[in-house]
């Protein structure tokens, strides 16, 4: 049975281990920016980017798939990350982050508080470390 949306959101790609690690390193760089940010909006946005990059790296590592930029592709990344790490909270928290970002971006609405941005950062930091360990140890 074909996975729903696979052709729409993903394409087969022969990634090298270096390319996958480069994506993870980019996520770690975003997380470092988030760590040192003095503004909750900056911390939040860079944490969200790091979460997406951890998903992109995991999808490349486990499935050899490249993510296509299409409407809805962030949800698909979060779904695969959640499934790949067998952790439903990734989809729940990640989707909340996505909705918060979209509300701010497209509706000019409110945004996350200082404490929320720190909680999101802590959550993403743990996820990125888990993905990095999987890739590093070839699991």
C-alpha positions in Angstrom: 0.0 0.0 0.0 1.3 3.4 -1.0 1.9 6.0 1.7 -0.6 8.9 1.3 1.1 12.0 -0.1 4.5 10.4 -0.6 4.9 11.6 -4.2 3.4 15.0 -3.3 5.7 15.7 -0.4 8.8 13.5 -0.9 11.1 12.3 -3.6 13.7 9.6 -3.5 17.2 11.0 -3.2 20.6 9.3 -2.6 21.8 11.3 0.4 25.4 10.9 1.6 26.0 10.6 5.3 27.7 14.0 5.2 24.6 15.6 3.7 22.5 14.3 6.5 25.0 15.4 9.2 25.1 18.8 7.5 21.3 19.1 7.9 21.7 18.1 11.6 24.5 20.6 12.1 22.4 23.3 10.6 19.6 22.4 13.1 22.2 22.6 15.9 23.3 26.0 14.7 19.6 27.2 14.7 19.3 25.8 18.2 22.4 27.7 19.4 20.9 30.9 18.0 17.7 30.1 19.9 19.7 29.4 23.1 21.4 32.8 23.0 18.4 34.8 21.8 17.1 37.5 24.1 13.7 37.7 22.5 11.1 34.9 22.8 10.0 35.2 19.2 13.5 34.7 17.9 14.0 31.7 20.3 10.7 30.2 19.1 11.3 30.6 15.4 14.8 29.2 15.5 13.6 26.3 17.7 10.9 25.5 15.2 13.4 25.6 12.4 15.7 23.2 14.3 12.7 20.8 14.8 12.0 20.8 11.1 15.6 20.2 10.3 15.8 17.3 12.7 12.8 15.8 10.9 14.3 16.4 7.4 17.5 14.7 8.5 15.6 11.7 10.0 13.5 11.3 6.8 16.7 11.4 4.7 18.5 9.0 7.0 15.8 6.4 7.4 13.9 6.6 4.2 16.2 8.2 1.6 13.6 10.8 0.9 14.0 14.5 0.2 11.2 16.8 1.3 9.5 18.9 -1.4 8.4 22.4 -0.6 4.6 22.2 -0.9 1.7 23.5 1.1 1.4 21.2 4.1 4.9 19.8 4.0 5.7 20.9 7.6 2.9 18.7 8.8 4.3 15.8 6.9 7.7 16.3 8.3 6.3 16.4 11.8 4.3 13.2 11.2 7.3 11.3 9.9 9.5 12.6 12.8 6.9 11.6 15.3 6.5 8.2 13.7 10.2 7.7 13.3 10.9 8.4 17.0 7.8 6.6 18.1 6.7 9.7 20.1 3.3 11.2 19.6 4.2 14.3 21.6 6.4 15.4 18.7 3.4 15.7 16.4 1.3 17.3 19.1 3.9 19.9 20.2 5.3 20.4 16.7 1.9 21.0 15.3 1.1 23.5 18.1 4.4 25.3 17.2 3.4 25.3 13.5 0.0 26.8 14.3 1.5 29.4 16.6 4.0 30.4 13.9 1.3 30.5 11.2 -1.0 32.6 13.3 1.8 35.1 13.9 3.0 35.0 10.3 -0.4 35.1 8.5 -2.8 36.6 11.0 -0.6 39.1 12.8 -1.8 37.5 16.0 -0.2 37.1 19.4 2.8 35.1 20.0 4.5 32.8 22.5 5.6 34.0 25.9 9.1 33.9 27.3 8.3 30.7 29.3 6.6 29.0 26.3 9.6 29.8 24.1 11.9 28.2 26.6 9.7 25.1 26.9 9.6 24.7 23.1 13.4 25.2 23.0 13.9 22.5 25.7 11.6 20.1 23.8 13.3 20.6 20.5 16.8 20.3 22.0 15.8 16.8 23.2 14.4 15.8 19.9 17.4 17.0 17.9 19.8 15.1 20.3 17.7 11.9 19.8 17.9 12.2 16.0 21.6 13.0 16.1 22.3 9.9 18.2 20.2 7.7 15.8 22.1 9.0 12.8 25.5 8.9 14.5 25.0 5.2 15.5 23.3 4.2 12.3 20.0 3.1 13.8 
